[in-house]
Amino acid sequence: MRFLIITMLTALLLAGTFIPNVCLKITLAQRPATQNSKSEPSIALLEKAEAAKVKEQAKGKVLVINFWATWCHGCVGEFPEFVALDNQYREKGVKIVGISLDSASDIDSKVAPFIKKSGARFDILVPNMDDPQPIIDALSPEWTGAMPVTLIFDQSGCLAFKHFGVIDRNEVVGALENLLKR
C-alpha cells in the first residue's frame, strides 16, 4: 500500500518539470542530527520522458553520474569511493548523482537501505521503466549497458570523462581537478 501511495505521488510530481529533490523524497530515518536536509539524499523515480534532462540539474557544476545497482558486485565495491568523493568535492562545485538500475519496486527493500548504510548524501535516481536505454542514449550512446559506469560532465554539460567498469579513484580525482581548474 505504501509503495502504491508513493508511486501515485511520484506520478503527480513528475507530471510537471523534473526537479531534483522534489520528485520522490524518501527521507532516510536515523540520519545524524548534525546533517541538515540539504545533505540528505533523495531517491527519485526517473521517468522515460525526463531521461534527457538528467544533465541539466547541475548546470555550472561538474556533474558525476555513476550507474550502479545493489546486485552488481563491482558497483557495490566502488560505491564507498563515490561517498568519499562527494564528501571531498561537494563544496568545490561537484555534484554526484547515482543512477541505480535496480527495479523501481526495489526502492524500499534494497536501494534505500543500501543508501542509508553507505552514508551517501548524494541523490539517487531509479529509472521507472523496463529498459533504461533512453537514459543510456541521452548520456552516453556508445555505452553498452554493462556496469558500473561513471560519466563526468563539465560545467557546461559536455561529457569530459567516461569509465566503463570499476573506477580508479586517482583517474576520477585527476579528471575532477582538471575540470575544476577551468
Secondary structure, 3 states (H helix, E strand, C coil): CHHHHHHHHHHHHHCCCCCCCCCCCCCCCCCCCCCCHHHCCCEEEECHHHHHHHHHHHCCCEEEEEEECCCCHHHHHHHHHHHHHHHHHHHHCEEEEEEECCCHHHHHHHHHHHHHHHCCCCEEEEECCCCCHHHHHHHCCCCCCCCCEEEEECCCCCEEEEEECCCCHHHHHHHHHHHHCC
